Amino acid sequence: MNGKTVAIIQARMGSSRLPGKVLLPLDGEHVLAHDIERARAADAVDTVVVATSFHPPDDIVANVARQAGAEIYRGSEDDVLARMRDAAAEHHADVVVRLTGDNPFVEPKLISAAAREVATGSAEYASNKVERTWPLGVDAEAFTFESFDAVEQQARDPHHREHVTPYYHEHPDRFDLRNISVEDVYGDRPFEAGPELRLTLDEPSDYDLFRRVYREVTYDDIIDVPRVVDYIVSRDLAEANSEVEQRTGW
């Protein structure tokens, strides 16, 4: 299949638990800017797009994303599935990579591994979410535009429209799904932590932990995921945000 791979980061200012979280600062950059840098570092990605809403409060999201080197698409605030599908169509994606703007530790190698599974025709959908072995928030999903277009037309339940990809997981008989494990990306597993470790930004306790990580873990261009996990685990910091409820598995 191959074709054009477009990474689309969904991001907006609205958040009931931590408003404006995608623009909180981490080591001098917005959370969203870190997401964009990490997506751009994935060698299988051709274009990075931030898909935000057309509402005025999200003007700043579009401006920050543009300054960080991403393309912009603006659409529905509530129908995120339609927004993401239309962003993919506008940028002529053959392979779509879905990312979210509140995950400043997404692994570029995972992004590329998932995208290549789809681009080579090995799967219609590939991610680390089919069977979770990664910490929460180190997430990337790749799928064919053709299958995504079908999902957008068929998925009508509100949670499908809000969370974008549950339809794939709920209909494994209709799609060829592939899981990307930690070992698939690194060869040997470089850390022991799995989905019990939170590396996604939802609550102030998440942000406090992430600020400490970005302040104390040395890095050059982008912070290294195994070093982040090692830092948190070796200092027994995983409990700092373990009480946060994960509202959705997608």
PyMOL commands that set and color helices and strands:
alter all, ss='L'
color gray80, all
select helices_A, chain A and resi 21-23+31-40+56-67+80-90+108-119+145-154+158-163+166-170+182-186+204-216+225-234+238-241
alter helices_A, ss='H'
color red, helices_A
select strands_A, chain A and resi 5-10+25-26+29-30+47-53+71-75+95-100+125-127+141-144+177-179
alter strands_A, ss='S'
color yellow, strands_A
deselect
rebuild
show_as cartoon
